[in-house]
Amino acid sequence: MKTIAWITADYFLDVDLPVIAKFKEYYRIDWQIVIPHNSTIDYENYVSLLIPAKGNNLTISFVYENYRHRNPLLFFSTLRIIRKAKAINPDLFYISGFFLPWGLPLFKLLLPVNKVVLACHNVSTPKGATSSRIAKWSIDFVLRNFKNLQVFSKGQREVLESRCKNKNVLYAPLALKDYGSPTEPMVKDEQKIIRFLNFGIIREYKRVDLLILAGDLLFERGYKDFRILIAGSCNEWQEKYAPMIKNPDIFELDIRRIPNEEVANLFVKSHYFVMPYQDIAQSGAITVAFQYNIPTIVSDIPQFKEFVEDHKTGLMFRSEDAVSLADTMQYVLDNHGTIYPYLKQNQSEFVNKELSLDSIVAKYKSYFDNL
């Protein structure tokens, strides 16, 4: 049985959790979960909900960083993480996160590169992403110095293969993100109000502005029996987005970091999940919609076409076009009774065929066993 030293940054925890839960049947795993300075999230409770019994093959350590990422003393925290991973003399190191600024250089210097698998969530940097220069430097460093790489979408695999050759690439899609069972009753089907949900950290490239404009257009066209629920943290809400809202009665706003235990409730009380992104590498948020079987409305960028077939497993509109989004939402309001069960059924069949956890774990296992 192979031994894996697994290191996960907090922001990729929900990606690795379902895989680890299965992997502990096949490998001995020493798992370090790295939590940033001043985090207020109860990660230990979150992990215990999805892995209540660790078993003999899994050891979990929560590493709490004492310094902000700009503090040079973080060098020593990163060094301790690497030393702990090396101490078990593993067959391979799986690293989910670049742990800037010190992680990548120290991984290159101190770990046997042929035994390291690095998860590359963004080979290409989405337009409008924060810290894009650092992101581009990071992936350039990875592609120059590491050979065992994982990507999470077919599009990112194509980008990787176009940029460099002779890499040992694992492609496995993101496992569905499970935030547990809802704690509030599911009453949406008893209501005449159709709710469109947008959930996640609000970034410029996610184009929440298009959703606001589309909602106001619908209202001006005479549609009243719908709500747009926007839930997630945003540093620019009051300055950039709030002034755009002309008809506040159709908007339900929850602008904050949504605790994990509240996420399921957002989805079960919504009918459609709207993602107006202008660019993305791959989306973890869409897998939450799939987990709770909520039909999606997405922009027609290539990355979403891996998951959404227009008018079959979801609906698409022209990217960066608020009128097209409004037209699609109007179609939903006019035809909800017919299309809603049809989209849900097709989405469920797609998930069972393409995104089952067993099929995803099998891809990891085949790669690791042959590394």
C-alpha positions in Angstrom: 0.0 0.0 0.0 1.5 3.3 -1.1 1.9 6.2 1.4 0.9 9.7 0.3 1.9 13.0 2.0 -1.0 15.2 1.0 -0.9 19.0 1.6 -4.0 21.1 1.0 -4.6 24.8 1.1 -7.8 25.9 2.8 -9.3 27.3 -0.4 -9.0 23.8 -2.1 -10.2 21.8 0.9 -13.7 21.1 -0.6 -12.0 19.8 -3.8 -9.8 17.3 -1.9 -12.2 16.3 0.8 -14.5 13.8 -1.1 -11.4 12.3 -2.8 -9.6 11.7 0.5 -12.7 10.2 2.0 -12.5 7.5 -0.7 -8.7 7.3 -0.9 -8.3 6.2 2.6 -9.4 2.8 1.5 -6.5 2.4 -0.9 -3.6 4.4 0.5 -2.0 5.5 3.7 -2.4 9.2 3.8 -0.8 11.9 6.0 -3.0 14.9 5.3 -2.0 18.4 6.3 -4.7 21.1 5.9 -3.1 24.6 5.9 -5.3 27.3 7.4 -4.4 31.0 7.0 -3.7 33.6 9.6 -6.9 34.9 11.3 -9.3 32.5 9.5 -12.7 32.4 11.2 -13.9 29.2 9.5 -14.3 26.1 11.6 -12.5 23.7 9.2 -12.1 21.0 11.8 -15.8 20.7 12.2 -16.4 20.8 8.4 -13.9 18.0 7.8 -15.4 15.9 10.6 -18.9 16.1 9.0 -17.7 14.5 5.7 -15.1 12.2 7.2 -16.5 11.2 10.6 -14.3 8.1 10.9 -10.7 8.5 9.8 -9.7 4.9 10.1 -6.2 3.5 10.3 -4.9 4.8 7.0 -5.6 8.5 7.4 -3.9 11.0 9.7 -5.2 14.6 9.5 -3.3 17.6 10.8 -4.6 21.2 10.8 -1.7 23.6 10.3 -2.6 27.1 11.5 -0.3 29.7 10.0 0.8 32.4 12.4 1.6 35.1 9.9 0.0 36.9 7.0 1.4 35.9 3.5 3.4 39.1 3.2 5.3 38.3 6.4 8.8 36.9 5.7 8.4 34.7 8.8 5.9 32.6 6.9 9.0 31.0 5.3 9.5 28.9 8.5 5.9 27.8 8.7 6.1 26.5 5.1 9.4 24.8 5.9 7.8 23.0 8.8 5.0 21.7 6.5 7.5 20.3 4.1 9.6 18.7 6.8 6.6 17.0 8.3 5.6 15.6 4.9 9.1 14.3 4.2 9.4 12.7 7.7 7.0 9.9 6.8 9.1 9.0 3.7 6.1 8.8 1.4 5.9 7.2 -2.0 4.5 10.5 -3.4 3.6 14.0 -2.4 0.3 15.5 -3.6 0.1 19.3 -3.2 -3.1 21.2 -3.7 -2.1 24.9 -3.6 1.0 26.9 -4.4 1.5 28.3 -0.9 3.0 31.6 -2.0 5.4 33.2 -1.6 7.6 30.4 -0.3 5.9 27.2 -1.3 6.8 26.7 -4.9 10.5 27.5 -4.5 10.8 25.3 -1.4 8.9 22.4 -3.0 11.4 22.6 -5.9 14.4 22.8 -3.6 13.5 20.3 -0.9 11.3 17.6 -2.5 12.1 14.9 -5.1 10.4 16.4 -8.1 9.6 13.0 -9.7 7.5 12.1 -6.6 5.5 15.4 -6.5 2.1 15.9 -8.0 1.0 19.5 -8.2 -2.7 20.4 -8.6 -3.0 23.2 -11.2 -6.4 24.7 -10.9 -5.7 27.6 -13.3 -3.2 26.9 -16.1 -4.7 30.0 -17.7 -5.6 33.0 -15.6 -9.2 34.3 -16.1 -9.5 37.8 -17.4 -10.2 40.2 -14.6 -8.9 37.9 -11.9 -7.3 39.4 -8.9 -3.5 39.2 -8.5 -3.2 38.0 -12.2 0.5 38.8 -12.4 1.3 36.6 -9.4 -0.9 33.9 -10.8 0.9 33.9 -14.2 4.3 33.9 -12.5 3.2 30.9 -10.4 2.0 28.8 -13.2 5.1 29.6 -15.3 7.3 28.5 -12.4 5.3 25.2 -12.1 5.5 24.4 -15.8 9.3 25.0 -15.8 10.1 23.0 -12.7 7.5 20.2 -12.2 6.4 17.4 -14.4 3.6 15.6 -12.6 0.6 17.9 -12.9 -3.2 17.7 -12.4 -5.8 19.7 -14.2 -9.5 19.7 -13.5 -11.1 20.4 -16.9 -10.6 19.4 -20.5 -10.0 23.0 -21.5 -7.2 23.5 -19.0 -5.6 20.2 -20.2 -5.6 21.6 -23.7 -4.0 24.8 -22.5 -1.4 22.9 -20.6 -0.6 20.7 -23.6 -0.3 23.7 -25.9 2.2 25.4 -23.6 4.5 22.5 -22.9 5.2 18.9 -23.8 6.5 15.9 -21.9 4.4 16.5 -18.8 2.7 13.6 -16.9 -0.8 15.0 -16.7 -3.7 13.8 -14.6 -7.1 15.0 -15.8 -9.9 14.4 -13.4 -12.9 16.7 -13.0 -13.8 18.4 -9.8 -15.8 16.2 -7.5 -19.2 17.6 -6.6 -19.0 19.9 -3.7 -21.2 18.7 -0.9 -22.2 21.1 1.9 -24.4 18.6 3.6 -28.1 18.5 4.0 -30.2 21.6 4.3 -31.4 22.7 7.7 -34.4 24.6 6.3 -37.4 23.1 4.7 -37.5 23.0 0.9 -40.6 25.1 0.0 -39.7 26.5 -3.3 -42.1 24.3 -5.4 -45.0 25.6 -3.3 -44.3 29.2 -4.3 -45.1 31.1 -7.4 -41.9 33.1 -7.1 -39.0 31.8 -9.2 -35.7 32.4 -7.6 -32.4 32.8 -9.5 -29.3 32.3 -7.4 -25.8 33.6 -7.8 -23.4 32.3 -5.1 -19.7 32.7 -4.4 -17.0 35.3 -4.0 -17.9 38.2 -6.3 -15.1 38.9 -8.7 -15.0 41.2 -11.7 -14.7 38.3 -14.2 -17.8 36.6 -12.8 -19.9 39.5 -14.1 -22.6 39.8 -11.5 -23.2 43.2 -13.0 -24.8 41.5 -16.0 -27.2 39.6 -13.7 -28.2 42.9 -12.0 -28.9 44.6 -15.4 -30.8 41.5 -16.6 -33.0 41.5 -13.5 -33.9 45.2 -14.0 -34.6 44.6 -17.7 -37.1 41.8 -16.7 -38.8 44.1 -14.2 -39.2 46.8 -16.8 -40.7 44.2 -19.2 -43.4 43.7 -16.6 -42.2 40.5 -14.9 -42.6 40.6 -11.1 -42.9 37.0 -9.9 -39.1 36.3 -9.6 -36.3 37.1 -7.2 -32.5 37.3 -7.7 -30.6 36.0 -4.7 -27.0 37.2 -4.7 -25.0 35.6 -1.9 -21.2 35.9 -1.3 -18.5 38.2 -0.2 -17.5 41.3 -2.2 -15.0 44.1 -1.4 -16.6 46.5 -3.9 -20.3 45.9 -3.4 -21.3 49.4 -2.1 -19.1 51.2 -4.6 -19.6 49.2 -7.7 -22.7 46.9 -7.6 -25.2 48.4 -5.2 -25.7 51.6 -7.2 -26.6 49.5 -10.3 -29.8 48.1 -8.7 -32.8 50.1 -9.9 -35.6 47.8 -8.5 -34.5 46.5 -5.1 -37.7 44.6 -4.5 -36.6 41.8 -6.9 -33.2 41.4 -5.3 -32.4 39.4 -2.2 -28.9 40.3 -1.1 -26.6 38.4 1.4 -23.3 40.1 0.8 -20.8 38.4 3.2 -18.8 35.2 3.3 -21.4 32.5 3.5 -20.6 29.9 6.2 -20.4 26.3 4.9 -23.4 25.2 6.9 -25.6 27.7 5.2 -24.8 26.9 1.6 -27.2 24.0 1.2 -30.1 26.2 2.2 -29.3 28.7 -0.5 -29.5 26.0 -3.2 -32.6 24.2 -2.0 -34.7 27.4 -1.9 -33.6 28.4 -5.4 -34.7 27.2 -8.8 -31.9 28.2 -11.1 -28.2 28.9 -10.6 -26.9 31.7 -12.7 -23.2 32.1 -13.7 -22.7 35.1 -16.0 -18.8 34.6 -16.1 -16.9 36.1 -19.0 -13.9 33.8 -18.3 -12.9 31.0 -16.0 -10.5 28.0 -15.8 -13.0 25.7 -14.2 -15.8 26.3 -11.7 -16.2 24.7 -8.4 -19.5 26.5 -7.9 -21.2 24.8 -10.8 -20.5 21.4 -9.1 -22.5 22.7 -6.0 -25.5 23.2 -8.3 -25.0 19.7 -9.7 -24.8 18.3 -6.2 -28.2 19.8 -5.3 -29.7 19.2 -8.7 -30.3 22.9 -9.5 -30.5 23.7 -13.3 -27.9 26.2 -14.4 -27.9 29.3 -16.6 -24.4 30.0 -17.9 -22.6 32.2 -20.4 -21.7 30.4 -23.6 -17.9 30.3 -23.0 -16.2 27.1 -23.9 -15.4 26.1 -20.3 -19.1 25.7 -19.5 -19.8 23.7 -22.6 -18.1 20.7 -20.9 -20.9 20.7 -18.3 -23.9 22.3 -19.9 -25.7 21.4 -23.1 -28.0 24.2 -24.0 -31.7 23.5 -23.5 -30.9 20.0 -22.3 -28.8 20.0 -19.1 -29.0 23.8 -18.6 -29.4 27.0 -20.5 -26.9 29.3 -22.2 -26.8 33.0 -23.1 -24.4 35.1 -25.1 -21.3 36.0 -23.0 -21.1 39.6 -21.8 -24.6 40.3 -23.0 -27.1 41.4 -20.4 -30.0 41.5 -22.9 -29.3 37.9 -23.9 -29.3 36.9 -20.2 -32.5 38.7 -19.7 -34.1 37.0 -22.7 -33.0 33.6 -21.3 -34.4 34.3 -17.8 -37.6 35.5 -19.5 -37.8 32.2 -21.3 -37.4 30.5 -18.0 -40.2 32.5 -16.4 -42.6 31.8 -19.4 -41.8 28.1 -19.5 -40.8 27.1 -16.0 -43.4 24.4 -15.4 -42.3 22.5 -18.5 -38.6 23.0 -18.6 -37.7 22.8 -14.9 -38.3 19.0 -14.4 -36.8 18.3 -17.8 -33.6 20.2 -17.0 -33.3 18.6 -13.6 -33.7 15.1 -15.0 -31.1 15.6 -17.7 -28.7 17.2 -15.3 -29.0 14.3 -12.9 -28.3 11.8 -15.7 -25.2 13.8 -16.8 -23.9 13.8 -13.2 -24.4 10.0 -12.8 -22.5 9.4 -16.1 -19.7 11.9 -16.0 -19.2 13.2 -12.5 -19.7 10.3 -10.2 -17.2 10.3 -7.3 -16.2 6.7 -8.1 -15.3 7.5 -11.7 -13.3 10.6 -10.5 -11.4 8.6 -7.8 -10.6 5.9 -10.4 -8.8 8.4 -12.5 -6.7 9.5 -9.5 -6.0 6.0 -8.5 -4.9 4.9 -12.0 -2.5 7.9 -12.2 -1.1 7.4 -8.7 -0.6 3.6 -9.1 1.3 4.1 -12.3 3.4 7.1 -11.2 
